[in-house]
Amino acid sequence: MKIGVLTGGGDCPGLNGVIRAIVNRGISTYDDTILGYWDGWRGPLEGRSETLTLARVRDILPLGGTILGTSRTNIADPERLATVIAQLQADNVDALIPIGGEDTLGVALRLAEAGVQVIGVPKTIDNDLSGTDVTFGFTTAVQVAVEAVDRVRTTSASHHRGLVVEVMGRHAGWIALQTGLACSAVATLIPEVPFDLDAICGLVAASIQERRDAIVVVAEGALPRAGTIENDQGGAVDEFGHVQVGGIAEFIAKEITRRSGVETRSVVLGHVQRGGTPTAYDRVLATRFGVAAVDGLHQGKTGVMVSAQGSAIGIVPLAEATGTLRTVPRQLIDEVGAILGIDSADMKYK
């Protein structure tokens, strides 16, 4: 077969592991030709690609980012979709493996419905794709966040100062939740549960008095209870219509200082979480995903996504994977909410 591969949306650790596995499995097992499209959907849209060889991918497993580049280009428009399909046909591509999150795989579903043989690979550090228990890049992002919090805690204690650490998570609080648990944060704020700022102020003040430091972990998409404070999260939007969030940590830090008198600063980890070397777990998961995608194509599967199901790698329909977001469930909040300073009664996602 001639297989096309591309990486779309935000970069994350492990993308190169998937690319390497696809090339190795395709060439070594099936004598396939692998065509890598540059910069996400922009590659087939503009006809930019390269043939990937074993030598090209030999040393890329530990590298962060993606050797193919990425973009947030949306081709859902019928004219753009037709252009991409025509380019795939011109390149004699038999099947396509898009690696991405809900937006990239949503486009993949459109292609499958148009008759293109497609198997998606789930990618998002937010860990919010349905149909898979975990996505590669997530454990690396959590590890980066935990190491950062461990470092700033010493500054918090030295200055008797509160610190609000902002991590990624637009709609799902998985990174914040695991970081908060691993770092004993006094409060962890996630998009699934609107927060009470007065309660947070009390927790920070008590922690400073009792143990000199106070760390609050907040997901970038977290919001206060309705009517408790004014906080505008509006901003520019990308091609998929997503508002560019961020900056909530600075707002919260200023409010804690004003309301409680405890000097509080903010730290925004931002893209630091997405870059750098992937953890061993993410390298292995990415490799298994890539192998499963190539095998699935040779088994005639299409319109599906590879997924982690417990310790096994399975296959789920793309429609199932992109239909709803995988958010933090009430059961987990009931289990660990008291430790995180979260009340499940406030959850907006039932």
Kinemage of the C-alpha trace (Angstrom):
@kinemage 1
@onewidth
@group {chain A} dominant
@subgroup {mainchain}
@vectorlist {calphas} color= white
{ca met a 1} P 0.000 0.000 0.000
{ca lys a 2} L 0.896 3.656 -0.253
{ca ile a 3} L -0.021 5.199 3.086
{ca gly a 4} L -0.237 8.908 3.837
{ca val a 5} L 0.406 10.216 7.345
{ca leu a 6} L 0.022 13.675 8.887
{ca thr a 7} L 0.012 15.320 12.319
{ca gly a 8} L -2.602 17.994 13.004
{ca gly a 9} L -3.489 20.380 15.829
{ca gly a 10} L -1.231 21.115 18.791
{ca asp a 11} L 2.082 19.287 18.955
{ca cys a 12} L 2.826 16.957 21.844
{ca pro a 13} L 5.489 14.480 22.984
{ca gly a 14} L 5.093 11.134 21.230
{ca leu a 15} L 4.088 12.261 17.744
{ca asn a 16} L 7.440 11.234 16.313
{ca gly a 17} L 7.042 7.845 17.981
{ca val a 18} L 3.851 7.228 16.008
{ca ile a 19} L 5.456 8.355 12.746
{ca arg a 20} L 8.456 6.103 13.357
{ca ala a 21} L 6.236 3.102 14.111
{ca ile a 22} L 4.108 3.643 10.995
{ca val a 23} L 7.187 3.817 8.782
{ca asn a 24} L 8.865 0.812 10.407
{ca arg a 25} L 5.759 -1.386 10.408
{ca gly a 26} L 4.686 -0.363 6.936
{ca ile a 27} L 8.043 -0.855 5.230
{ca ser a 28} L 9.471 -3.774 7.199
{ca thr a 29} L 6.316 -5.890 7.451
{ca tyr a 30} L 4.259 -4.974 4.396
{ca asp a 31} L 6.702 -3.311 1.964
{ca asp a 32} L 4.515 -0.196 2.010
{ca thr a 33} L 5.435 3.275 0.802
{ca ile a 34} L 4.852 5.981 3.434
{ca leu a 35} L 4.124 9.540 2.343
{ca gly a 36} L 4.357 12.190 5.055
{ca tyr a 37} L 2.262 15.320 4.556
{ca trp a 38} L 3.679 18.528 6.013
{ca asp a 39} L 1.930 20.794 8.504
{ca gly a 40} L -1.277 18.890 9.180
{ca trp a 41} L -4.150 19.224 6.728
{ca arg a 42} L -2.285 22.069 5.037
{ca gly a 43} L 0.025 19.458 3.460
{ca pro a 44} L -2.539 17.630 1.299
{ca leu a 45} L -4.422 20.905 0.812
{ca glu a 46} L -1.332 22.492 -0.782
{ca gly a 47} L 0.279 19.324 -2.146
{ca arg a 48} L 3.357 19.385 0.130
{ca ser a 49} L 4.786 16.058 1.264
{ca glu a 50} L 7.860 13.833 1.476
{ca thr a 51} L 8.455 10.098 1.205
{ca leu a 52} L 9.477 8.763 4.606
{ca thr a 53} L 12.239 6.174 4.781
{ca leu a 54} L 13.610 4.020 7.589
{ca ala a 55} L 16.705 6.221 7.697
{ca arg a 56} L 14.562 9.370 8.025
{ca val a 57} L 12.836 8.113 11.188
{ca arg a 58} L 15.607 6.065 12.771
{ca asp a 59} L 16.515 8.505 15.573
{ca ile a 60} L 13.297 10.453 16.113
{ca leu a 61} L 11.654 8.425 18.924
{ca pro a 62} L 12.995 10.579 21.816
{ca leu a 63} L 12.323 13.874 20.030
{ca gly a 64} L 9.442 16.120 21.016
{ca gly a 65} L 7.245 17.860 18.466
{ca thr a 66} L 6.748 16.382 15.003
{ca ile a 67} L 9.173 16.103 12.104
{ca leu a 68} L 6.240 16.634 9.727
{ca gly a 69} L 5.171 19.912 11.311
{ca thr a 70} L 1.595 20.716 12.242
{ca ser a 71} L -1.098 23.376 11.948
{ca arg a 72} L -4.693 24.023 12.949
{ca thr a 73} L -5.870 24.109 9.332
{ca asn a 74} L -9.527 23.121 8.986
{ca ile a 75} L -10.594 21.433 5.727
{ca ala a 76} L -14.217 20.727 6.684
{ca asp a 77} L -15.349 23.204 4.007
{ca pro a 78} L -16.604 21.108 1.019
{ca glu a 79} L -14.262 22.832 -1.426
{ca arg a 80} L -11.208 22.232 0.770
{ca leu a 81} L -12.283 18.663 1.437
{ca ala a 82} L -12.566 18.016 -2.304
{ca thr a 83} L -9.097 19.509 -2.843
{ca val a 84} L -7.579 17.175 -0.261
{ca ile a 85} L -9.299 14.125 -1.729
{ca ala a 86} L -8.060 15.067 -5.197
{ca gln a 87} L -4.504 15.458 -3.873
{ca leu a 88} L -4.617 12.045 -2.193
{ca gln a 89} L -5.739 10.553 -5.492
{ca ala a 90} L -3.026 12.416 -7.415
{ca asp a 91} L -0.430 11.060 -4.971
{ca asn a 92} L -1.822 7.523 -5.449
{ca val a 93} L -2.398 7.249 -1.693
{ca asp a 94} L -4.391 4.128 -0.813
{ca ala a 95} L -5.078 5.071 2.806
{ca leu a 96} L -4.447 7.865 5.282
{ca ile a 97} L -3.377 7.878 8.936
{ca pro a 98} L -4.129 11.293 10.500
{ca ile a 99} L -2.711 11.772 14.011
{ca gly a 100} L -4.584 14.343 16.065
{ca gly a 101} L -7.299 15.320 18.487
{ca glu a 102} L -11.029 15.882 18.150
{ca asp a 103} L -10.708 18.454 15.350
{ca thr a 104} L -8.191 16.549 13.226
{ca leu a 105} L -10.094 13.293 13.662
{ca gly a 106} L -13.395 15.051 13.010
{ca val a 107} L -12.043 15.962 9.576
{ca ala a 108} L -10.816 12.363 9.196
{ca leu a 109} L -14.392 11.197 9.752
{ca arg a 110} L -15.573 13.474 6.940
{ca leu a 111} L -12.973 11.936 4.625
{ca ala a 112} L -14.028 8.420 5.605
{ca glu a 113} L -17.638 9.302 4.836
{ca ala a 114} L -16.447 10.495 1.415
{ca gly a 115} L -14.867 7.120 0.692
{ca val a 116} L -11.252 7.629 1.769
{ca gln a 117} L -9.720 4.714 3.699
{ca val a 118} L -8.784 6.306 7.035
{ca ile a 119} L -7.552 5.122 10.426
{ca gly a 120} L -6.985 7.838 13.020
{ca val a 121} L -4.485 7.918 15.860
{ca pro a 122} L -5.607 9.825 18.997
{ca lys a 123} L -3.370 12.651 20.156
{ca thr a 124} L -4.044 15.222 22.851
{ca ile a 125} L -2.188 16.058 26.026
{ca asp a 126} L -5.546 17.026 27.545
{ca asn a 127} L -6.511 13.318 27.502
{ca asp a 128} L -10.048 14.322 26.511
{ca leu a 129} L -10.755 12.063 23.516
{ca ser a 130} L -13.578 9.570 23.936
{ca gly a 131} L -13.013 5.971 22.897
{ca thr a 132} L -9.563 5.643 24.455
{ca asp a 133} L -8.479 5.304 28.065
{ca val a 134} L -5.409 7.479 27.535
{ca thr a 135} L -3.605 9.415 24.817
{ca phe a 136} L 0.140 9.727 24.391
{ca gly a 137} L 1.642 13.030 25.496
{ca phe a 138} L -0.579 13.196 28.567
{ca thr a 139} L 1.787 11.506 31.010
{ca thr a 140} L 4.654 13.685 29.775
{ca ala a 141} L 2.593 16.844 30.284
{ca val a 142} L 1.682 15.772 33.820
{ca gln a 143} L 5.295 14.951 34.645
{ca val a 144} L 6.456 18.360 33.397
{ca ala a 145} L 3.766 20.073 35.473
{ca val a 146} L 4.622 18.082 38.609
{ca glu a 147} L 8.321 18.926 38.318
{ca ala a 148} L 7.471 22.603 37.860
{ca val a 149} L 5.212 22.671 40.930
{ca asp a 150} L 7.862 20.913 43.010
{ca arg a 151} L 10.287 23.684 42.065
{ca val a 152} L 8.019 26.652 42.746
{ca arg a 153} L 6.908 25.213 46.084
{ca thr a 154} L 10.304 26.058 47.585
{ca thr a 155} L 9.834 29.684 46.537
{ca ser a 156} L 6.338 29.693 47.985
{ca ala a 157} L 7.642 28.424 51.327
{ca ser a 158} L 10.658 30.750 51.397
{ca his a 159} L 8.525 33.865 50.890
{ca his a 160} L 5.350 32.682 52.697
{ca arg a 161} L 3.650 33.373 49.410
{ca gly a 162} L 0.797 31.694 47.566
{ca leu a 163} L 1.406 30.444 44.038
{ca val a 164} L -1.191 29.664 41.380
{ca val a 165} L 0.118 27.323 38.665
{ca glu a 166} L -1.824 27.229 35.393
{ca val a 167} L -1.732 24.046 33.318
{ca met a 168} L -3.410 23.104 30.066
{ca gly a 169} L -6.977 21.813 29.887
{ca arg a 170} L -9.587 23.776 27.935
{ca his a 171} L -12.619 21.593 28.651
{ca ala a 172} L -11.174 18.685 30.640
{ca gly a 173} L -9.212 18.837 33.886
{ca trp a 174} L -7.166 15.650 33.649
{ca ile a 175} L -3.739 17.352 33.732
{ca ala a 176} L -4.728 19.645 36.592
{ca leu a 177} L -6.301 16.812 38.563
{ca gln a 178} L -3.301 14.497 38.377
{ca thr a 179} L -0.853 17.348 38.980
{ca gly a 180} L -2.800 18.549 41.995
{ca leu a 181} L -2.923 15.051 43.451
{ca ala a 182} L 0.772 14.388 42.854
{ca cys a 183} L 1.835 17.726 44.351
{ca ser a 184} L -0.511 18.051 47.350
{ca ala a 185} L -2.004 21.292 46.059
{ca val a 186} L -4.275 23.077 48.550
{ca ala a 187} L -6.815 23.512 45.743
{ca thr a 188} L -7.162 22.139 42.223
{ca leu a 189} L -9.461 23.935 39.792
{ca ile a 190} L -10.816 22.123 36.740
{ca pro a 191} L -13.308 23.055 33.980
{ca glu a 192} L -15.771 20.391 35.123
{ca val a 193} L -16.388 22.084 38.498
{ca pro a 194} L -16.936 25.864 38.829
{ca phe a 195} L -14.834 27.177 41.708
{ca asp a 196} L -15.587 29.369 44.733
{ca leu a 197} L -12.848 31.989 45.009
{ca asp a 198} L -13.634 32.870 48.621
{ca ala a 199} L -13.183 29.226 49.602
{ca ile a 200} L -9.840 29.136 47.766
{ca cys a 201} L -8.689 32.259 49.588
{ca gly a 202} L -9.449 30.530 52.881
{ca leu a 203} L -7.494 27.426 51.907
{ca val a 204} L -4.477 29.474 50.817
{ca ala a 205} L -4.432 31.601 53.962
{ca ala a 206} L -4.730 28.545 56.215
{ca ser a 207} L -1.944 26.723 54.378
{ca ile a 208} L 0.430 29.675 54.598
{ca gln a 209} L -0.196 29.918 58.324
{ca glu a 210} L 0.178 26.182 58.967
{ca arg a 211} L 3.012 25.161 56.661
{ca arg a 212} L 4.387 28.335 55.007
{ca asp a 213} L 3.506 27.403 51.417
{ca ala a 214} L 0.303 27.219 49.364
{ca ile a 215} L 0.009 25.883 45.819
{ca val a 216} L -3.137 26.174 43.719
{ca val a 217} L -3.236 24.228 40.432
{ca val a 218} L -5.698 25.524 37.843
{ca ala a 219} L -6.617 24.268 34.370
{ca glu a 220} L -6.640 27.022 31.767
{ca gly a 221} L -10.353 26.474 31.117
{ca ala a 222} L -11.496 26.600 34.756
{ca leu a 223} L -14.211 29.149 35.571
{ca pro a 224} L -15.815 30.511 38.751
{ca arg a 225} L -19.324 29.805 39.927
{ca ala a 226} L -21.844 31.882 38.043
{ca gly a 227} L -22.367 35.271 39.594
{ca thr a 228} L -19.489 35.081 42.079
{ca ile a 229} L -16.945 37.123 40.110
{ca glu a 230} L -16.611 38.700 36.702
{ca asn a 231} L -14.113 36.913 34.476
{ca asp a 232} L -14.044 37.330 30.717
{ca gln a 233} L -12.457 34.322 28.988
{ca gly a 234} L -13.243 35.636 25.518
{ca gly a 235} L -10.478 35.990 22.984
{ca ala a 236} L -9.347 35.173 19.465
{ca val a 237} L -10.540 31.934 17.905
{ca asp a 238} L -8.746 29.406 15.693
{ca glu a 239} L -10.024 27.827 12.460
{ca phe a 240} L -12.060 25.298 14.437
{ca gly a 241} L -13.811 28.037 16.431
{ca his a 242} L -12.009 27.437 19.742
{ca val a 243} L -11.473 30.482 21.945
{ca gln a 244} L -7.851 30.927 22.951
{ca val a 245} L -8.047 30.556 26.715
{ca gly a 246} L -5.396 31.236 29.324
{ca gly a 247} L -4.531 33.821 31.938
{ca ile a 248} L -6.902 32.563 34.626
{ca ala a 249} L -3.996 31.975 37.039
{ca glu a 250} L -2.971 35.625 37.032
{ca phe a 251} L -6.546 36.693 37.672
{ca ile a 252} L -6.947 34.271 40.583
{ca ala a 253} L -3.580 35.238 42.112
{ca lys a 254} L -4.521 38.932 42.137
{ca glu a 255} L -7.907 38.169 43.671
{ca ile a 256} L -6.367 36.009 46.414
{ca thr a 257} L -3.942 38.821 47.257
{ca arg a 258} L -6.740 41.398 47.320
{ca arg a 259} L -9.238 39.338 49.272
{ca ser a 260} L -7.039 37.516 51.777
{ca gly a 261} L -3.990 39.723 52.124
{ca val a 262} L -1.716 36.756 51.292
{ca glu a 263} L 0.760 37.805 48.618
{ca thr a 264} L 0.141 35.423 45.720
{ca arg a 265} L 1.862 35.073 42.367
{ca ser a 266} L 1.013 33.122 39.213
{ca val a 267} L 2.987 30.797 36.965
{ca val a 268} L 1.683 29.788 33.528
{ca leu a 269} L 3.346 26.639 32.225
{ca gly a 270} L 1.760 26.922 28.794
{ca his a 271} L 3.601 25.290 25.923
{ca val a 272} L 6.345 23.995 28.206
{ca gln a 273} L 4.003 21.064 28.843
{ca arg a 274} L 3.800 20.215 25.142
{ca gly a 275} L 7.483 20.256 24.300
{ca gly a 276} L 10.537 18.177 24.983
{ca thr a 277} L 11.307 14.518 25.424
{ca pro a 278} L 8.356 12.135 25.912
{ca thr a 279} L 8.258 9.806 28.889
{ca ala a 280} L 8.974 6.118 28.352
{ca tyr a 281} L 5.252 5.390 28.715
{ca asp a 282} L 4.343 7.831 25.948
{ca arg a 283} L 7.044 6.451 23.643
{ca val a 284} L 5.709 2.921 24.059
{ca leu a 285} L 2.042 3.914 23.676
{ca ala a 286} L 2.799 5.994 20.576
{ca thr a 287} L 4.678 3.072 19.038
{ca arg a 288} L 1.844 0.634 19.714
{ca phe a 289} L -0.677 3.067 18.211
{ca gly a 290} L 1.388 3.423 15.024
{ca val a 291} L 1.780 -0.335 14.589
{ca ala a 292} L -1.948 -0.932 15.183
{ca ala a 293} L -2.914 1.727 12.626
{ca val a 294} L -0.857 0.134 9.841
{ca asp a 295} L -2.096 -3.355 10.720
{ca gly a 296} L -5.673 -2.084 10.712
{ca leu a 297} L -5.316 -0.651 7.214
{ca his a 298} L -4.027 -3.971 5.910
{ca gln a 299} L -7.002 -5.661 7.534
{ca gly a 300} L -9.316 -3.401 5.527
{ca lys a 301} L -10.521 -1.276 8.428
{ca thr a 302} L -11.556 2.314 7.812
{ca gly a 303} L -13.452 5.124 9.510
{ca val a 304} L -11.978 4.038 12.832
{ca met a 305} L -9.429 5.112 15.432
{ca val a 306} L -6.897 3.039 17.334
{ca ser a 307} L -7.348 3.275 21.092
{ca ala a 308} L -5.946 2.181 24.432
{ca gln a 309} L -8.377 -0.159 26.176
{ca gly a 310} L -6.846 -1.179 29.464
{ca ser a 311} L -3.514 -2.783 28.585
{ca ala a 312} L -4.663 -3.671 25.058
{ca ile a 313} L -4.804 -1.645 21.846
{ca gly a 314} L -8.220 -1.717 20.208
{ca ile a 315} L -10.248 -0.098 17.440
{ca val a 316} L -13.274 2.213 17.828
{ca pro a 317} L -15.390 4.091 15.261
{ca leu a 318} L -14.222 7.646 14.572
{ca ala a 319} L -17.781 8.845 15.219
{ca glu a 320} L -17.581 7.448 18.755
{ca ala a 321} L -14.170 9.001 19.372
{ca thr a 322} L -15.167 12.500 18.219
{ca gly a 323} L -18.788 12.634 19.329
{ca thr a 324} L -18.227 13.817 22.909
{ca leu a 325} L -15.290 14.917 25.024
{ca arg a 326} L -13.895 12.682 27.736
{ca thr a 327} L -14.123 14.841 30.847
{ca val a 328} L -13.316 14.032 34.466
{ca pro a 329} L -16.258 11.933 35.747
{ca arg a 330} L -18.224 12.493 38.942
{ca gln a 331} L -17.100 9.131 40.314
{ca leu a 332} L -13.468 10.246 40.315
{ca ile a 333} L -14.323 13.597 41.901
{ca asp a 334} L -16.267 11.782 44.610
{ca glu a 335} L -13.167 9.656 45.216
{ca val a 336} L -10.482 12.347 45.428
{ca gly a 337} L -12.382 15.632 45.550
{ca ala a 338} L -11.845 16.207 49.264
{ca ile a 339} L -8.081 15.960 48.787
{ca leu a 340} L -8.214 18.396 45.867
{ca gly a 341} L -10.563 20.913 47.456
{ca ile a 342} L -13.322 20.083 44.929
{ca asp a 343} L -16.992 19.493 45.743
{ca ser a 344} L -18.693 17.156 43.273
{ca ala a 345} L -22.016 18.819 44.065
{ca asp a 346} L -20.802 21.776 41.982
{ca met a 347} L -20.087 19.704 38.870
{ca lys a 348} L -21.596 21.124 35.700
{ca tyr a 349} L -21.000 17.893 33.736
{ca lys a 350} L -23.264 15.162 35.102
